[in-house]
Amino acid sequence: MDNIDKYLESLADHEEEKAHDYLTPRERLLINAGYRLNWIGDYVANPDIEFELKDLELNSLILTGTTPDWNEVLINKCEKSINKFQELIKTDKKIKNKFKREASYGKEPVLARGPDNERKYKLIDGMHRLVGAIVKGRETISAYVVQNESDHLPHCEAHTIYDLIRGFQKNAYDNKGEVELYYSLKLMARTYGNVVNLLTNRFNSEYVNDDKVQKIIKNVINDING
C-alpha cells in the first residue's frame, strides 16, 4: 500500500466517523440501502411512514429476490411461491441442505409491505430469516408491516440532489444543462418527499451561491408547489 492509499484509508475512516455522529439511524439505513441498491431506504427514511408489528402466516408472503443462486430456485423454479418451495425441499435434499446452511434463524421481525390485491405481502428486508422460518417448519413470522405507503413519498439522500447540481456546475454549465438540471430536479421533487425541503434549506444561496442554480431551484419549487 503506497502513501496515497494509506492517506485515503485514514481519510475514509475519519469521514465515516464524522458522519456517524450526526446521522440518524434512518439516514444511515438510507445511505447503506443506496449502496446495496435495495429498497429499504424507500420505506424507513421518511419518518411519516408508519409500521405495525404483526404475526404473518408464511403462506401470505411472496418470495423475493436475493442473490442469483437463490433467485434461480426461489424465483425461477418456485415462482415466488412458498408452497412450491416447501414442497421442493421435501424432495430435494441437496437444495434443502443448501438453504438450511445459508438461511438465517434470528427472531428479529422482518420488514414487509402489503397486502396486495391477492392478499399477499412482500418483504422489504428479511428474506434469509423468512427462508430460515420455512426450513424450520414454522407457520408464522413476526413482521413490521407498512401501514400508509400510499400516503407518503420516500426520502432520498441529500447528495443525490447535490450530484445533479455539482454535475451541472462542473461539466454542463450551458443553456442545455440548465434545462436538463431543471427537469432532473423537478423529477426528484415529484418522486421524493424531502426534495423541496432540501432545495429550500440545504441548497439555497447560503450554501450554493450560483445565480443560475438558484433560478432553476426557484422555478422547480414554484412549479411543484403549484
Backbone torsions as a table, in degrees:
resi	resn	phi	psi	omega
1	MET	NA	121.7	-178.6
2	ASP	-82.9	-178.7	-173.8
3	ASN	-62.3	-39.9	-179.4
4	ILE	-66.1	-37.2	177.5
5	ASP	-64.2	-41.4	177.3
6	LYS	-63.8	-43.3	179.0
7	TYR	-61.2	-45.3	-178.1
8	LEU	-66.5	-37.1	177.6
9	GLU	-63.4	-43.7	178.6
10	SER	-65.3	-41.9	179.7
11	LEU	-64.7	-40.7	178.5
12	ALA	-62.0	-43.8	178.0
13	ASP	-61.9	-41.0	-179.0
14	HIS	-65.4	-44.7	179.6
15	GLU	-65.7	-39.1	178.7
16	GLU	-64.6	-40.2	179.3
17	GLU	-65.5	-41.9	178.7
18	LYS	-64.2	-43.9	-178.7
19	ALA	-63.9	-39.7	-177.4
20	HIS	-61.3	-30.1	-175.2
21	ASP	-70.9	-27.5	-176.7
22	TYR	-119.2	-4.6	176.6
23	LEU	-81.9	136.8	173.6
24	THR	-76.5	163.4	175.8
25	PRO	-56.4	-37.1	178.4
26	ARG	-63.4	-42.5	179.7
27	GLU	-67.5	-37.8	177.1
28	ARG	-64.5	-41.1	177.5
29	LEU	-64.0	-39.9	179.1
30	LEU	-61.4	-44.0	-179.8
31	ILE	-65.2	-47.6	-177.4
32	ASN	-69.5	-35.5	176.3
33	ALA	-65.2	-37.9	177.3
34	GLY	-63.3	-40.9	179.0
35	TYR	-63.1	-38.9	-177.5
36	ARG	-88.7	-0.4	177.0
37	LEU	59.0	41.5	173.0
38	ASN	-115.5	178.9	-170.6
39	TRP	-99.4	7.6	-176.1
40	ILE	-57.0	-44.5	-177.9
41	GLY	-59.7	-29.6	179.9
42	ASP	-63.1	-21.9	-175.2
43	TYR	-110.7	-22.8	-174.7
44	VAL	-107.0	-18.1	-174.6
45	ALA	-73.4	-34.5	179.4
46	ASN	-84.8	112.8	-177.0
47	PRO	-67.2	-12.1	177.1
48	ASP	-77.8	-14.6	175.8
49	ILE	-79.6	123.9	-173.0
50	GLU	-104.9	153.0	178.3
51	PHE	-126.5	149.8	173.6
52	GLU	-126.0	132.2	179.6
53	LEU	-78.5	124.1	-178.4
54	LYS	-136.9	158.6	167.8
55	ASP	-98.8	115.9	-178.3
56	LEU	-103.2	139.1	171.8
57	GLU	-66.9	137.1	-176.9
58	LEU	-56.4	-39.4	-176.2
59	ASN	-73.0	-3.4	174.7
60	SER	-89.4	-1.6	-178.6
61	LEU	-102.8	154.7	176.2
62	ILE	-108.3	135.8	175.0
63	LEU	-70.1	136.4	-177.7
64	THR	-122.8	173.5	-173.3
65	GLY	-71.5	146.5	175.1
66	THR	-136.4	-106.4	178.1
67	THR	-96.3	159.9	-177.0
68	PRO	-56.0	-39.6	-178.4
69	ASP	-70.6	-37.0	174.9
70	TRP	-67.4	-41.6	-178.4
71	ASN	-61.3	-34.1	179.4
72	GLU	-58.4	-36.8	-179.8
73	VAL	-86.6	-54.3	-171.6
74	LEU	-71.6	-39.8	-176.3
75	ILE	-92.3	-53.0	-174.3
76	ASN	-76.2	-47.7	-174.8
77	LYS	-80.5	-43.5	-175.2
78	CYS	-97.6	-3.3	176.1
79	GLU	54.8	39.8	176.7
80	LYS	68.4	8.0	-175.6
81	SER	-92.5	123.7	175.8
82	ILE	-66.6	-37.5	177.8
83	ASN	-58.2	-44.2	-179.8
84	LYS	-68.0	-35.9	177.4
85	PHE	-67.7	-40.0	177.1
86	GLN	-60.7	-42.3	178.4
87	GLU	-67.1	-37.9	-178.5
88	LEU	-63.9	-45.2	-176.6
89	ILE	-74.5	-10.8	173.3
90	LYS	-75.3	-29.1	-173.5
91	THR	-110.2	-18.0	-177.6
92	ASP	-116.3	97.9	-176.0
93	LYS	-67.0	-32.9	-179.5
94	LYS	-63.6	-46.7	179.2
95	ILE	-67.3	-40.6	179.3
96	LYS	-60.7	-44.6	-179.8
97	ASN	-64.6	-37.4	177.9
98	LYS	-60.6	-51.6	-177.1
99	PHE	-72.3	-31.7	176.4
100	LYS	-63.7	-38.9	-179.2
101	ARG	-72.8	-35.3	-171.7
102	GLU	-99.1	-10.6	-179.0
103	ALA	-74.5	168.9	175.2
104	SER	-110.8	152.8	-174.2
105	TYR	-128.5	19.4	175.8
106	GLY	-68.0	155.1	-178.8
107	LYS	-97.1	8.3	177.9
108	GLU	-63.6	143.1	177.8
109	PRO	-61.3	149.7	171.1
110	VAL	-87.8	170.0	172.6
111	LEU	-106.2	134.4	-176.9
112	ALA	-141.3	157.7	174.0
113	ARG	-127.7	154.0	-179.0
114	GLY	129.0	-169.5	5.4
115	PRO	-80.7	157.8	176.2
116	ASP	-87.6	-167.2	-177.4
117	ASN	-64.0	-20.8	178.4
118	GLU	-99.8	14.2	178.3
119	ARG	64.3	33.0	178.9
120	LYS	-109.4	147.9	177.4
121	TYR	-107.1	149.8	179.7
122	LYS	-123.7	134.9	-177.2
123	LEU	-76.1	141.0	168.9
124	ILE	-94.1	-36.0	177.8
125	ASP	-152.5	141.7	172.9
126	GLY	117.9	21.6	-178.5
127	MET	-61.7	-37.9	-179.9
128	HIS	-65.4	-36.2	176.7
129	ARG	-71.4	-36.1	177.0
130	LEU	-63.8	-45.3	178.9
131	VAL	-63.8	-38.4	175.8
132	GLY	-60.3	-40.1	178.1
133	ALA	-65.6	-37.8	178.3
134	ILE	-65.7	-47.2	-179.8
135	VAL	-60.0	-37.3	-179.4
136	LYS	-77.8	-6.3	178.2
137	GLY	78.8	20.2	178.4
138	ARG	-73.0	157.0	-179.2
139	GLU	-102.0	-23.1	-178.6
140	THR	-134.1	165.0	174.9
141	ILE	-143.8	143.2	178.7
142	SER	-77.6	136.4	-175.7
143	ALA	-147.2	139.8	166.1
144	TYR	-87.7	119.0	-173.7
145	VAL	-109.8	130.4	177.7
146	VAL	-60.4	134.6	-177.2
147	GLN	-105.6	-28.8	-171.1
148	ASN	-136.7	42.2	-177.3
149	GLU	-56.4	-39.9	-175.5
150	SER	-74.8	-10.9	-176.6
151	ASP	-91.0	-16.4	-173.1
152	HIS	-139.4	139.6	174.7
153	LEU	-79.5	153.2	175.5
154	PRO	-70.6	169.5	174.6
155	HIS	-104.8	151.5	175.9
156	CYS	-115.3	165.0	175.6
157	GLU	-72.2	144.4	179.8
158	ALA	-59.8	-32.2	-175.7
159	HIS	-67.4	-21.2	178.0
160	THR	-66.9	-34.0	174.8
161	ILE	-72.1	-43.7	-178.3
162	TYR	-64.0	-36.5	178.8
163	ASP	-60.3	-40.6	178.7
164	LEU	-65.9	-46.0	-179.8
165	ILE	-64.5	-45.7	-178.6
166	ARG	-65.0	-40.2	178.1
167	GLY	-61.5	-41.5	176.9
168	PHE	-61.4	-47.7	-176.3
169	GLN	-64.8	-37.7	-173.5
170	LYS	-86.9	-35.5	-167.8
171	ASN	-132.6	-1.3	-178.3
172	ALA	-145.4	39.1	-173.1
173	TYR	-82.5	69.2	-179.1
174	ASP	-148.1	-177.9	-176.4
175	ASN	-60.9	-41.8	178.1
176	LYS	-63.1	-41.4	179.0
177	GLY	-63.1	-36.1	178.2
178	GLU	-60.8	-44.4	179.4
179	VAL	-64.5	-43.7	-178.1
180	GLU	-66.4	-40.0	178.3
181	LEU	-65.6	-41.1	178.8
182	TYR	-57.1	-50.9	-177.0
183	TYR	-70.4	-32.2	176.9
184	SER	-64.6	-47.8	179.6
185	LEU	-67.4	-36.3	179.0
186	LYS	-64.8	-41.5	176.7
187	LEU	-61.4	-44.8	178.7
188	MET	-61.2	-41.1	-178.9
189	ALA	-67.9	-29.8	177.9
190	ARG	-74.5	-26.7	-168.7
191	THR	-112.4	-9.0	177.6
192	TYR	-129.9	132.0	-170.4
193	GLY	-72.8	-12.2	-177.2
194	ASN	-107.1	3.0	-172.0
195	VAL	-70.4	-43.3	178.9
196	VAL	-60.6	-41.2	177.1
197	ASN	-63.2	-41.3	177.7
198	LEU	-63.8	-44.1	179.6
199	LEU	-63.0	-36.7	-177.4
200	THR	-74.9	-41.1	-169.8
201	ASN	-111.0	-26.4	-176.7
202	ARG	-102.2	-25.7	-177.0
203	PHE	-121.7	29.4	175.0
204	ASN	-76.6	-176.2	-173.5
205	SER	-65.1	-19.9	177.2
206	GLU	-68.5	-29.0	-178.7
207	TYR	-105.1	-33.9	179.2
208	VAL	-124.0	92.4	-175.9
209	ASN	-86.7	76.5	-176.4
210	ASP	-145.6	113.3	-174.8
211	ASP	-60.7	-39.1	179.9
212	LYS	-63.8	-46.1	-179.6
213	VAL	-63.3	-43.8	-178.2
214	GLN	-65.3	-34.8	176.2
215	LYS	-64.6	-42.7	178.4
216	ILE	-63.6	-45.8	180.0
217	ILE	-60.4	-43.9	178.8
218	LYS	-60.0	-43.1	179.7
219	ASN	-64.9	-40.3	178.2
220	VAL	-62.5	-48.9	-178.7
221	ILE	-61.0	-44.6	-179.9
222	ASN	-62.4	-40.7	-178.5
223	ASP	-70.1	-39.6	-179.7
224	ILE	-69.7	-39.8	-179.6
225	ASN	-77.6	-11.8	170.9
226	GLY	72.3	NA	NA
